[in-house]
Amino acid sequence: MKLVSWNVNGIRACHKKGLREFLEKEKPDVFCVQETKAKPEQLKEELYTDLFPYSQWSSSQVRAGYSGTAVLANTPFLNSSTGINIEKYDQEGRFVITRFREFLLYNIYFPNGAARQERHDYKQSFLKDLYDHLAEHIAGGEAIMVVGDYNIAHLQQDVHDPIRLSKVSGFLPEERDWMTEFFDLGFVDLYRHFYPEAKDKYTWWSYRETARLRNKGWRIDYISVTENLLPSIKSMNHLDQQHGSDHCPLVVELNL
């Protein structure tokens, strides 16, 4: 199975920048999308139903053109849902959870806490509640994959300027501590698993100040798996030369 995860920063905008051509080239079996910024009824050719006959979309109910996630697949899910039964998160379209025969897949668009204190507090609440939710599933022995835009850089080598950014949302001490606790819970950061010493490798670059051209980026997009799924992982990488969004796609291949 080949799975691609990408924060497209608007699926309609990304479609105009070559998303279909990318998908036809990479041929993923499963495509996990964050920040769709659209409801499926607003889309036509951007639904890619010819490439992926099975899909689950989760759209924001609080604001149009905001947030949103989707999982598109060429094989059916056993089941799917659009949240963790906490309305304040689920209504923002932050989750698509799909069960395949071999594992449970969480496609998540984590909140950005930068706008104001209220959103920082919302993000901290989200992180705590998500941790508790995942802990229950891990305790039950589930094989789980969590993909998406986590909106947190974990280690110093995951940002281009760790000293200056240490007081910026997305690299705050409490956010980085949560990432450590998340991995201690039983998840493996696949990129660090395959490339433990990699530096200057990022997944997001601001549109401002030619940040991508100068590689002034952050690694805030992840594919993480529980340890019991690790033997099935063949490879994982960033497709950091792929344009179309301010994030780059991530790809993982599994032997199932």
C-alpha positions as CSV (number, residue, x, y, z in Angstrom):
1,M,0.0,0.0,0.0
2,K,1.2,3.5,-0.9
3,L,-0.2,6.3,1.2
4,V,0.3,10.1,0.6
5,S,-0.5,12.8,3.1
6,W,-0.6,16.4,2.1
7,N,-1.9,19.7,3.5
8,V,-2.9,21.2,0.2
9,N,-3.9,24.6,1.7
10,G,-7.1,24.6,-0.4
11,I,-7.9,21.6,-2.6
12,R,-9.3,23.8,-5.4
13,A,-6.2,26.0,-5.4
14,C,-3.9,23.0,-5.3
15,H,-5.9,21.4,-8.2
16,K,-5.1,24.4,-10.3
17,K,-1.4,24.0,-9.5
18,G,-1.1,20.4,-10.7
19,L,-2.6,18.2,-8.0
20,R,-4.2,15.8,-10.5
21,E,-0.9,15.4,-12.4
22,F,0.9,14.7,-9.1
23,L,-1.6,12.0,-8.2
24,E,-1.5,10.4,-11.6
25,K,2.3,10.3,-11.3
26,E,2.6,9.0,-7.7
27,K,-0.5,6.7,-7.9
28,P,-1.2,6.4,-4.1
29,D,-3.6,3.8,-2.9
30,V,-4.7,6.2,-0.2
31,F,-4.6,10.0,-0.3
32,C,-5.0,11.9,3.0
33,V,-5.8,15.6,2.6
34,Q,-5.7,18.4,5.2
35,E,-7.0,21.9,4.8
36,T,-9.4,21.1,1.9
37,K,-11.1,24.4,2.6
38,A,-14.2,23.1,0.8
39,K,-17.2,20.9,1.2
40,P,-17.5,18.0,-1.3
41,E,-20.7,19.4,-2.8
42,Q,-18.6,22.5,-3.8
43,L,-16.2,20.4,-5.8
44,K,-16.4,18.7,-9.2
45,E,-13.3,17.4,-10.8
46,E,-11.4,18.1,-7.5
47,L,-13.2,15.0,-6.0
48,Y,-10.9,12.7,-8.1
49,T,-13.6,10.0,-8.1
50,D,-12.0,8.4,-11.2
51,L,-8.8,7.8,-9.3
52,F,-10.3,7.1,-5.9
53,P,-13.8,5.5,-5.9
54,Y,-13.9,5.5,-2.0
55,S,-13.8,8.6,0.1
56,Q,-14.7,10.2,3.4
57,W,-14.8,14.0,3.8
58,S,-15.0,16.1,6.9
59,S,-15.8,19.8,6.4
60,S,-15.9,22.7,8.8
61,Q,-19.3,23.6,10.1
62,V,-18.2,26.8,11.8
63,R,-16.8,28.7,8.9
64,A,-16.8,28.4,5.1
65,G,-13.5,27.8,3.4
66,Y,-11.8,26.8,6.6
67,S,-10.0,23.6,7.7
68,G,-11.4,20.4,6.4
69,T,-9.9,16.9,5.9
70,A,-10.5,14.0,3.5
71,V,-9.3,10.5,2.9
72,L,-9.5,9.2,-0.7
73,A,-8.8,5.5,-1.5
74,N,-8.9,3.0,-4.3
75,T,-9.8,0.2,-1.9
76,P,-12.9,0.3,0.5
77,F,-12.6,1.1,4.2
78,L,-14.1,-1.2,6.7
79,N,-15.6,1.8,8.3
80,S,-15.0,5.6,8.7
81,S,-15.9,8.5,10.9
82,T,-15.3,12.3,11.1
83,G,-14.3,12.9,14.7
84,I,-13.6,11.8,18.2
85,N,-17.0,12.7,19.6
86,I,-16.0,16.0,20.9
87,E,-18.1,18.6,19.1
88,K,-15.7,21.6,19.4
89,Y,-13.1,19.7,17.4
90,D,-15.3,17.6,15.2
91,Q,-17.3,20.6,13.9
92,E,-14.1,22.2,12.6
93,G,-13.5,19.2,10.2
94,R,-10.3,18.2,11.7
95,F,-10.6,14.4,11.6
96,V,-11.2,11.6,9.1
97,I,-10.7,8.2,10.8
98,T,-10.8,5.2,8.5
99,R,-10.3,1.6,9.4
100,F,-8.5,-0.7,7.0
101,R,-8.1,-4.4,7.7
102,E,-4.5,-4.1,9.0
103,F,-4.7,-0.7,10.8
104,L,-6.7,2.3,12.0
105,L,-5.8,5.5,10.1
106,Y,-6.2,8.9,11.6
107,N,-6.0,11.8,9.2
108,I,-5.8,15.0,11.3
109,Y,-5.4,18.7,10.8
110,F,-4.2,19.9,14.2
111,P,-5.2,23.4,15.3
112,N,-2.9,26.4,14.8
113,G,-2.6,28.3,18.0
114,A,-1.0,31.5,16.7
115,A,-3.9,33.8,16.1
116,R,-4.8,34.7,19.7
117,Q,-4.7,33.3,23.3
118,E,-8.1,31.7,22.8
119,R,-6.8,29.5,19.9
120,H,-3.7,28.6,21.9
121,D,-5.9,27.4,24.7
122,Y,-8.1,25.5,22.2
123,K,-5.0,23.8,20.8
124,Q,-3.8,22.8,24.3
125,S,-7.2,21.3,25.0
126,F,-7.2,19.5,21.7
127,L,-3.8,18.0,22.3
128,K,-4.8,16.7,25.8
129,D,-8.1,15.2,24.6
130,L,-6.5,13.6,21.5
131,Y,-3.8,12.1,23.7
132,D,-6.4,10.6,26.0
133,H,-8.4,9.3,23.0
134,L,-5.4,7.6,21.4
135,A,-4.2,6.2,24.7
136,E,-7.4,4.2,25.0
137,H,-7.0,2.7,21.5
138,I,-3.3,1.8,22.1
139,A,-4.2,0.2,25.4
140,G,-6.6,-2.1,23.4
141,G,-3.7,-3.2,21.1
142,E,-4.7,-1.3,18.0
143,A,-2.3,-0.8,15.1
144,I,-2.6,2.9,14.4
145,M,-1.3,5.4,11.9
146,V,-1.6,9.1,12.6
147,V,-0.9,11.3,9.5
148,G,-1.4,15.0,8.9
149,D,-0.4,18.5,9.7
150,Y,0.4,18.4,13.4
151,N,1.2,22.2,13.5
152,I,4.1,21.4,15.9
153,A,7.8,21.0,15.3
154,H,9.3,18.6,17.8
155,L,13.1,18.8,17.8
156,Q,15.5,21.7,17.3
157,Q,16.5,20.3,13.9
158,D,12.9,20.5,12.9
159,V,13.0,24.3,12.5
160,H,15.4,26.5,10.7
161,D,15.9,28.9,13.7
162,P,15.2,27.1,17.0
163,I,16.3,29.9,19.2
164,R,14.3,32.6,17.7
165,L,11.2,30.4,17.1
166,S,11.2,29.0,20.7
167,K,8.6,31.6,21.6
168,V,6.4,31.1,18.5
169,S,3.3,29.0,18.4
170,G,4.2,25.6,16.9
171,F,7.5,25.4,18.6
172,L,6.5,26.4,22.2
173,P,7.9,24.3,25.0
174,E,4.5,22.9,26.0
175,E,3.8,21.9,22.4
176,R,7.1,20.1,22.1
177,D,6.6,18.4,25.4
178,W,3.3,17.1,24.1
179,M,5.0,15.6,21.1
180,T,7.5,13.8,23.4
181,E,4.6,12.4,25.4
182,F,2.8,11.4,22.2
183,F,5.9,9.4,21.0
184,D,6.4,8.0,24.5
185,L,2.8,6.8,24.4
186,G,3.9,4.3,21.7
187,F,4.1,6.1,18.4
188,V,7.1,6.2,16.1
189,D,8.0,9.3,14.0
190,L,8.6,7.5,10.8
191,Y,10.8,10.3,9.3
192,R,13.1,10.2,12.3
193,H,13.0,6.4,12.3
194,F,14.4,6.3,8.7
195,Y,16.5,9.6,8.9
196,P,17.5,10.1,12.6
197,E,20.2,12.6,11.8
198,A,18.6,14.6,9.0
199,K,18.8,18.3,9.2
200,D,17.4,21.2,7.0
201,K,14.5,18.9,6.0
202,Y,11.2,20.5,6.4
203,T,7.6,20.2,5.3
204,W,6.2,23.7,5.5
205,W,7.6,27.1,4.4
206,S,5.9,30.5,4.8
207,Y,4.8,32.1,1.6
208,R,6.5,35.3,2.9
209,E,10.1,36.4,2.3
210,T,11.0,33.6,-0.2
211,A,11.2,31.2,2.7
212,R,11.0,28.1,0.6
213,L,13.6,29.3,-1.8
214,R,16.0,29.8,1.1
215,N,14.7,26.6,2.9
216,K,13.7,28.5,6.0
217,G,11.1,25.9,7.0
218,W,9.5,23.8,9.7
219,R,8.9,20.1,9.9
220,I,5.3,20.1,11.2
221,D,3.7,17.4,9.0
222,Y,4.2,13.8,10.2
223,I,3.4,10.2,9.6
224,S,3.5,8.3,12.9
225,V,2.7,4.7,13.6
226,T,2.3,2.5,16.7
227,E,5.3,0.1,17.2
228,N,3.2,-2.9,16.2
229,L,2.8,-1.5,12.7
230,L,6.4,-0.7,12.3
231,P,7.4,-4.1,10.8
232,S,5.0,-3.4,7.9
233,I,6.6,0.0,7.0
234,K,8.8,-0.3,3.8
235,S,9.8,3.4,3.4
236,M,8.8,6.9,4.2
237,N,9.9,10.3,2.8
238,H,9.1,13.9,2.2
239,L,8.5,15.0,-1.4
240,D,9.9,18.4,-0.7
241,Q,10.5,19.3,-4.3
242,Q,6.7,19.0,-5.0
243,H,5.0,22.4,-5.2
244,G,1.3,23.3,-5.2
245,S,1.0,24.3,-1.5
246,D,3.1,25.9,1.3
247,H,3.4,22.3,2.6
248,C,5.0,19.4,0.8
249,P,3.5,15.8,0.5
250,L,4.6,12.9,2.7
251,V,4.6,9.4,1.3
252,V,4.8,6.0,3.1
253,E,4.9,2.5,1.6
254,L,3.7,-0.5,3.5
255,N,4.0,-4.2,3.0
256,L,0.6,-5.6,4.2
